[in-house]
Amino acid sequence: MPQPVSAAGPQHSSGSVFRQRWTDLVFVHWETSPDAVASLFPMGTRPDVLDGKTYVGLVFFGMRDLRLARGPVLPFGGRFEEINVRLYSVDAAGRRGVVFLSLDCSRLLPVIAANALFGLPYRWASARCDRFEERILYTVRRRSRECPRSRLWAAVGGEERGPNALENFLTARWGLHARTRGRTLYWPLHHEPWRFRDAALLLLEDELVRAATGLTVDTSAPASLLYSEGLSVRFGRPFWIS
């Protein structure tokens, strides 16, 4: 059975590998059937579901102050933007997590390192975030032959609040599952509970989800749209599950 969804993450005893801060996060989610994405999951995992549905997420944020467990900010880790396409997973031990299908990043060295060391699907892209008081604009274009791109324009409003049941399911994820070197690993992480503000979607043009999943989602209204000012994150030591 999957472990309960908890807004507060477990305290992992596996030490720390990386620390970082995420800022100006915009979460966009659409419903999809588990069968539509089941083939995209690493061995030993399956789609996690809520009321028979699973979700595909498109998440925009700023990466700040990337560093090893101890030490200064890495030379390439001071400040850059990242946009990821993700699914929601559970493994045979009941650990809930995230499966990243693509992570577009505006710095080349993190892309090379994450692919080489952990097999994470980072892609080099041009990406930026612009704030106009309570409005936020993200633009990203992958540096590849196909050049998939995405542009999001959202208005942030309301008071900061905690998540509801669906938002908790989508964001209270205390690890990631990834396929690398022919096996599946689980990488635990920890941060403070999420606090959100509501957001209104003014514009979304997306090719990243379609490139990663084959699904065309930007023609339909999202099931959830959230904004967070950000938080600090600690990644523990990854371990093999299969």
VODREN-65637 format. One line per field, with one value per residue: residue in one letter; x, y, z of N, C-alpha, C in turn; residue number from 1. Coordinates in steps of 0.02 Angstrom, whole numbers, plus 50000, padded with zeros to 5 digits. Layout:
N
res	a,...
npx	X,...
npy	Y,...
npz	Z,...
capx	X,...
capy	Y,...
capz	Z,...
cpx	X,...
cpy	Y,...
cpz	Z,...
n	NUM,...
END
This chain:
242
res	m,p,q,p,v,s,a,a,g,p,q,h,s,s,g,s,v,f,r,q,r,w,t,d,l,v,f,v,h,w,e,t,s,p,d,a,v,a,s,l,f,p,m,g,t,r,p,d,v,l,d,g,k,t,y,v,g,l,v,f,f,g,m,r,d,l,r,l,a,r,g,p,v,l,p,f,g,g,r,f,e,e,i,n,v,r,l,y,s,v,d,a,a,g,r,r,g,v,v,f,l,s,l,d,c,s,r,l,l,p,v,i,a,a,n,a,l,f,g,l,p,y,r,w,a,s,a,r,c,d,r,f,e,e,r,i,l,y,t,v,r,r,r,s,r,e,c,p,r,s,r,l,w,a,a,v,g,g,e,e,r,g,p,n,a,l,e,n,f,l,t,a,r,w,g,l,h,a,r,t,r,g,r,t,l,y,w,p,l,h,h,e,p,w,r,f,r,d,a,a,l,l,l,l,e,d,e,l,v,r,a,a,t,g,l,t,v,d,t,s,a,p,a,s,l,l,y,s,e,g,l,s,v,r,f,g,r,p,f,w,i,s
npx	50042,50025,50119,50049,49994,50080,50091,50203,50369,50460,50595,50744,50876,50986,51088,51153,51165,51152,51110,50991,50897,50730,50637,50498,50397,50290,50161,50084,49954,49880,49745,49761,49743,49800,49840,49879,50005,50082,50187,50296,50360,50493,50565,50494,50412,50253,50110,50053,49897,49750,49589,49571,49635,49782,49917,49995,50128,50186,50314,50379,50521,50643,50811,50918,51071,51138,51223,51347,51326,51399,51485,51527,51420,51405,51510,51434,51309,51239,51125,50992,50864,50737,50636,50521,50449,50340,50288,50189,50233,50237,50316,50355,50376,50293,50336,50307,50334,50415,50427,50537,50520,50578,50697,50724,50854,50945,51082,51232,51330,51268,51175,51257,51322,51215,51158,51268,51306,51189,51094,50983,50857,50907,50904,50984,50941,50876,50814,50707,50645,50528,50469,50327,50271,50132,50124,50190,50309,50366,50483,50544,50657,50714,50880,50899,50876,50738,50689,50584,50471,50409,50292,50236,50118,50062,49950,49968,49883,49787,49795,49931,49926,49892,49901,49763,49679,49704,49809,49904,49929,49992,50107,50168,50288,50415,50530,50617,50597,50706,50774,50927,51081,51029,50951,50834,50827,50795,50780,50788,50714,50701,50603,50526,50347,50238,50183,50059,50001,49857,49841,49810,49790,49852,49909,49964,50077,50131,50253,50332,50274,50207,50318,50379,50283,50191,50064,49941,49912,49895,49784,49677,49596,49694,49695,49743,49824,49957,50051,50208,50313,50433,50561,50686,50785,50838,50931,50944,51046,51043,50969,50966,50821,50785
npy	49940,50114,50237,50352,50513,50654,50817,50862,50817,50660,50634,50601,50483,50475,50565,50712,50764,50866,51039,51168,51309,51344,51457,51567,51475,51400,51292,51188,51080,50938,50822,50648,50482,50335,50231,50298,50347,50249,50175,50258,50253,50213,50049,49948,50044,50129,50221,50340,50366,50466,50453,50370,50437,50502,50623,50744,50854,51022,51119,51271,51360,51451,51408,51419,51452,51325,51193,51080,50963,51018,51169,51303,51394,51313,51346,51355,51363,51472,51545,51510,51464,51336,51214,51087,50931,50818,50663,50562,50446,50280,50154,49977,49969,50063,50193,50356,50463,50569,50564,50623,50677,50767,50897,51056,51169,51319,51322,51249,51165,51104,51025,50933,50870,50814,50724,50637,50587,50543,50506,50585,50666,50796,50943,51059,51228,51388,51496,51599,51708,51832,51959,52056,52149,52078,51985,51853,51795,51661,51597,51474,51385,51244,51194,51112,51002,50992,51094,51116,51220,51330,51443,51538,51641,51716,51772,51816,51798,51833,51774,51692,51515,51347,51183,51101,50939,50882,50964,50934,50800,50817,50892,50859,50774,50668,50623,50562,50454,50372,50308,50235,50175,50050,50018,50061,50204,50282,50443,50529,50678,50831,50962,51111,51115,51152,51315,51407,51521,51571,51565,51639,51588,51672,51656,51514,51429,51281,51158,51068,50968,50891,50847,50765,50670,50643,50689,50814,50950,51085,51136,51120,51164,51181,51062,51106,51251,51333,51444,51471,51558,51501,51390,51310,51166,51000,50869,50696,50545,50448,50286,50117,50036,49930
npz	50000,49963,50052,50174,50116,50165,50226,50292,50277,50298,50413,50348,50368,50290,50271,50187,50018,49922,49936,49909,49847,49801,49702,49664,49611,49494,49477,49363,49324,49245,49228,49191,49123,49210,49122,49008,49030,49088,49029,49038,49158,49275,49298,49424,49478,49473,49407,49524,49601,49625,49674,49563,49460,49381,49363,49257,49269,49244,49286,49338,49394,49494,49520,49654,49741,49738,49811,49880,50017,50123,50115,49998,49882,49726,49582,49463,49513,49564,49517,49416,49295,49293,49214,49227,49170,49240,49318,49433,49553,49628,49724,49752,49888,49936,49935,49891,49750,49628,49452,49338,49175,49090,49114,49093,49084,49113,49125,49071,49133,49253,49183,49113,49222,49298,49208,49184,49312,49378,49286,49261,49164,49111,49010,48905,48893,48841,48960,49056,49187,49220,49326,49357,49464,49530,49431,49330,49215,49124,49009,48898,48795,48720,48681,48554,48412,48384,48464,48569,48658,48789,48859,48991,49070,49209,49339,49506,49659,49811,49984,50068,50092,50154,50073,49987,49978,49848,49804,49901,49871,49748,49776,49899,49899,49936,49878,49731,49591,49479,49327,49300,49239,49211,49320,49452,49550,49709,49769,49910,49980,50076,50144,50211,50248,50110,50063,49982,49855,49765,49585,49426,49261,49127,49002,48913,48819,48761,48724,48785,48870,48775,48699,48793,48833,48733,48747,48720,48808,48831,48772,48852,49007,49155,49291,49410,49472,49541,49646,49726,49838,49872,49943,50047,50009,50043,49982,50010,50018,49871,49837,49776,49715,49636
capx	50000,50064,50123,50003,50017,50090,50116,50269,50410,50496,50665,50786,50940,51036,51133,51137,51210,51146,51062,50974,50835,50686,50601,50448,50372,50223,50142,50026,49939,49822,49726,49769,49731,49862,49860,49908,50075,50113,50248,50348,50385,50549,50551,50482,50366,50191,50077,50016,49831,49703,49522,49576,49668,49850,49925,50058,50143,50234,50333,50427,50548,50712,50858,50964,51118,51152,51287,51352,51299,51438,51527,51498,51380,51445,51523,51380,51246,51213,51060,50969,50795,50726,50567,50519,50388,50345,50233,50186,50250,50240,50353,50329,50380,50244,50365,50281,50386,50408,50468,50549,50527,50626,50713,50758,50895,50981,51154,51255,51367,51222,51147,51307,51335,51156,51152,51323,51310,51126,51049,50923,50848,50916,50914,51007,50890,50873,50756,50709,50586,50519,50415,50296,50230,50098,50121,50253,50316,50420,50493,50597,50666,50767,50932,50902,50852,50666,50679,50520,50471,50350,50286,50182,50104,50013,49939,49968,49838,49763,49840,49967,49885,49915,49871,49705,49695,49735,49874,49948,49947,50036,50168,50200,50327,50476,50583,50607,50618,50741,50806,50995,51126,50989,50916,50793,50847,50751,50821,50745,50725,50664,50595,50469,50283,50224,50134,50041,49953,49821,49865,49765,49828,49838,49932,50009,50093,50177,50274,50374,50236,50196,50381,50397,50231,50146,49999,49929,49875,49884,49720,49626,49609,49728,49659,49771,49874,49979,50113,50242,50372,50491,50585,50751,50777,50896,50929,50982,51084,51000,50982,50935,50762,50778
capy	50000,50176,50272,50408,50579,50697,50884,50868,50762,50621,50651,50546,50473,50459,50620,50760,50767,50933,51087,51218,51347,51353,51519,51585,51414,51396,51222,51178,51008,50913,50753,50599,50414,50298,50192,50341,50364,50194,50153,50307,50247,50167,49982,49946,50096,50133,50286,50352,50390,50494,50443,50337,50479,50526,50691,50766,50921,51066,51160,51324,51389,51473,51371,51466,51432,51254,51178,51015,50962,51069,51206,51362,51386,51290,51400,51360,51352,51530,51570,51492,51443,51266,51196,51014,50893,50764,50618,50545,50375,50244,50092,49919,49980,50114,50260,50400,50506,50604,50541,50678,50659,50814,50954,51105,51209,51370,51316,51188,51120,51060,50976,50880,50833,50775,50668,50591,50556,50515,50486,50626,50690,50868,50968,51127,51271,51458,51503,51659,51725,51904,51976,52122,52153,52015,51943,51819,51769,51614,51576,51424,51355,51195,51198,51047,51006,51004,51158,51127,51280,51342,51511,51544,51709,51704,51824,51787,51837,51801,51764,51628,51464,51279,51146,51057,50867,50872,50999,50895,50741,50837,50928,50829,50718,50670,50589,50552,50391,50382,50250,50248,50117,49989,50005,50116,50230,50329,50497,50564,50749,50859,51035,51131,51108,51202,51368,51426,51573,51554,51597,51638,51578,51722,51628,51457,51396,51229,51101,51024,50910,50849,50815,50714,50619,50634,50717,50885,50970,51157,51156,51110,51200,51140,51041,51142,51302,51357,51483,51473,51602,51458,51360,51277,51094,50958,50802,50644,50499,50403,50215,50074,49998,49869
capz	50000,49965,50116,50176,50094,50223,50209,50322,50254,50348,50425,50322,50403,50239,50261,50135,49960,49895,49963,49859,49861,49744,49708,49614,49580,49466,49464,49319,49322,49208,49240,49138,49147,49222,49064,48957,49046,49125,48997,49049,49226,49284,49324,49496,49497,49435,49420,49586,49581,49673,49647,49498,49410,49394,49339,49227,49294,49212,49344,49323,49455,49495,49561,49686,49794,49735,49844,49911,50086,50158,50069,49967,49822,49670,49534,49414,49548,49600,49496,49349,49292,49275,49198,49221,49158,49289,49334,49504,49557,49691,49712,49787,49959,49954,49934,49839,49724,49564,49395,49292,49105,49063,49157,49051,49129,49075,49136,49039,49178,49290,49137,49102,49284,49318,49161,49191,49378,49403,49232,49260,49095,49104,48942,48903,48863,48861,49003,49098,49225,49230,49372,49349,49525,49546,49372,49319,49147,49111,48940,48892,48729,48724,48630,48520,48343,48384,48499,48602,48700,48830,48885,49040,49095,49263,49389,49573,49702,49872,50040,50072,50125,50148,50017,49996,49970,49782,49803,49943,49831,49693,49796,49958,49870,49975,49843,49659,49560,49416,49296,49281,49238,49207,49383,49475,49616,49745,49796,49959,49991,50132,50149,50252,50213,50060,50070,49915,49837,49703,49524,49368,49200,49076,48939,48914,48756,48784,48683,48825,48891,48716,48682,48843,48845,48676,48764,48707,48867,48839,48743,48903,49069,49205,49351,49467,49457,49606,49650,49791,49838,49872,50005,50044,49998,50055,49952,50044,49975,49832,49846,49726,49736,49594
cpx	50044,50064,50075,50035,50022,50120,50185,50310,50443,50567,50708,50852,50997,51085,51110,51189,51211,51098,51051,50912,50797,50645,50549,50422,50301,50211,50080,50015,49876,49809,49744,49756,49797,49886,49895,49982,50113,50180,50307,50381,50445,50526,50544,50437,50305,50159,50043,49950,49794,49634,49524,49612,49740,49858,49993,50068,50194,50251,50390,50455,50619,50753,50909,51009,51128,51221,51287,51329,51334,51482,51491,51454,51427,51453,51467,51311,51215,51141,51045,50897,50790,50652,50565,50449,50392,50280,50240,50186,50242,50275,50325,50331,50332,50272,50336,50337,50365,50451,50475,50559,50574,50636,50754,50790,50937,51056,51179,51289,51321,51189,51194,51316,51276,51145,51206,51321,51248,51077,50985,50917,50851,50930,50936,50957,50905,50809,50763,50642,50585,50460,50392,50245,50198,50087,50190,50253,50377,50422,50551,50597,50726,50816,50942,50874,50778,50647,50609,50525,50408,50352,50225,50179,50048,50010,49932,49924,49821,49817,49874,49926,49919,49879,49807,49726,49730,49803,49925,49973,50000,50103,50202,50234,50396,50531,50568,50631,50651,50773,50876,51037,51087,50951,50877,50817,50792,50795,50778,50763,50682,50661,50536,50404,50271,50174,50122,50001,49918,49849,49813,49808,49806,49856,49974,50016,50147,50189,50314,50337,50224,50260,50398,50348,50190,50077,49997,49884,49857,49822,49663,49645,49645,49681,49682,49823,49892,50043,50141,50302,50436,50509,50653,50742,50843,50885,50973,51020,51036,51018,50941,50873,50752,50839
cpy	50062,50206,50331,50472,50624,50763,50897,50806,50724,50646,50592,50544,50461,50515,50667,50757,50837,50974,51140,51255,51355,51417,51526,51524,51423,51323,51221,51103,50994,50840,50710,50530,50379,50260,50234,50355,50306,50172,50199,50301,50199,50099,49984,50001,50095,50201,50287,50385,50419,50491,50416,50377,50492,50592,50699,50839,50957,51119,51207,51350,51413,51430,51421,51429,51356,51240,51106,51020,51013,51104,51264,51344,51364,51345,51410,51363,51412,51547,51548,51468,51370,51254,51121,50989,50831,50726,50598,50469,50347,50178,50036,49926,50035,50184,50299,50447,50541,50569,50601,50651,50705,50870,51002,51157,51258,51372,51249,51140,51077,51008,50918,50838,50788,50715,50616,50553,50517,50494,50526,50661,50767,50885,51041,51170,51343,51467,51566,51669,51801,51915,52047,52129,52084,51972,51914,51787,51724,51598,51527,51397,51308,51203,51129,51055,51023,51071,51165,51185,51284,51415,51514,51615,51701,51763,51790,51830,51799,51796,51696,51579,51397,51243,51110,50985,50854,50904,50963,50833,50759,50865,50899,50765,50721,50628,50584,50483,50405,50318,50269,50185,50051,49972,50068,50139,50275,50379,50537,50638,50773,50934,51049,51120,51167,51254,51397,51490,51550,51592,51589,51634,51629,51697,51567,51429,51345,51176,51050,50961,50863,50813,50758,50657,50601,50662,50791,50910,51044,51182,51149,51148,51155,51119,51079,51191,51335,51398,51478,51518,51561,51432,51329,51201,51059,50890,50754,50601,50453,50330,50176,50041,49935,49863
cpz	50000,50035,50115,50147,50154,50202,50238,50303,50310,50356,50403,50359,50354,50226,50207,50080,49932,49937,49909,49883,49797,49755,49652,49575,49554,49446,49420,49312,49282,49228,49179,49167,49160,49161,49012,48968,49079,49095,49010,49117,49230,49311,49400,49522,49452,49447,49488,49568,49641,49642,49575,49444,49431,49358,49304,49247,49251,49265,49325,49389,49445,49542,49588,49735,49796,49764,49867,49984,50130,50108,50037,49908,49765,49618,49483,49446,49580,49582,49425,49353,49270,49264,49189,49204,49202,49296,49407,49513,49626,49676,49756,49862,49983,49954,49875,49815,49660,49513,49348,49221,49068,49113,49115,49096,49088,49089,49110,49088,49222,49246,49126,49164,49303,49272,49174,49257,49396,49349,49229,49192,49090,49031,48946,48865,48879,48901,49045,49133,49233,49276,49358,49406,49538,49483,49358,49250,49144,49036,48938,48821,48732,48667,48599,48450,48341,48417,48530,48650,48742,48853,48930,49066,49146,49309,49457,49618,49766,49925,50037,50113,50118,50091,50037,49979,49903,49780,49846,49906,49779,49717,49857,49936,49900,49945,49769,49640,49493,49392,49274,49287,49242,49271,49401,49543,49644,49779,49844,49962,50049,50125,50195,50214,50165,50085,50000,49914,49773,49644,49470,49306,49148,49006,48952,48844,48771,48732,48723,48848,48832,48696,48729,48847,48784,48688,48746,48763,48868,48804,48793,48967,49119,49262,49413,49443,49523,49599,49721,49785,49843,49941,49993,50045,50012,50024,49991,49994,49937,49846,49794,49755,49694,49550
n	1,2,3,4,5,6,7,8,9,10,11,12,13,14,15,16,17,18,19,20,21,22,23,24,25,26,27,28,29,30,31,32,33,34,35,36,37,38,39,40,41,42,43,44,45,46,47,48,49,50,51,52,53,54,55,56,57,58,59,60,61,62,63,64,65,66,67,68,69,70,71,72,73,74,75,76,77,78,79,80,81,82,83,84,85,86,87,88,89,90,91,92,93,94,95,96,97,98,99,100,101,102,103,104,105,106,107,108,109,110,111,112,113,114,115,116,117,118,119,120,121,122,123,124,125,126,127,128,129,130,131,132,133,134,135,136,137,138,139,140,141,142,143,144,145,146,147,148,149,150,151,152,153,154,155,156,157,158,159,160,161,162,163,164,165,166,167,168,169,170,171,172,173,174,175,176,177,178,179,180,181,182,183,184,185,186,187,188,189,190,191,192,193,194,195,196,197,198,199,200,201,202,203,204,205,206,207,208,209,210,211,212,213,214,215,216,217,218,219,220,221,222,223,224,225,226,227,228,229,230,231,232,233,234,235,236,237,238,239,240,241,242
END
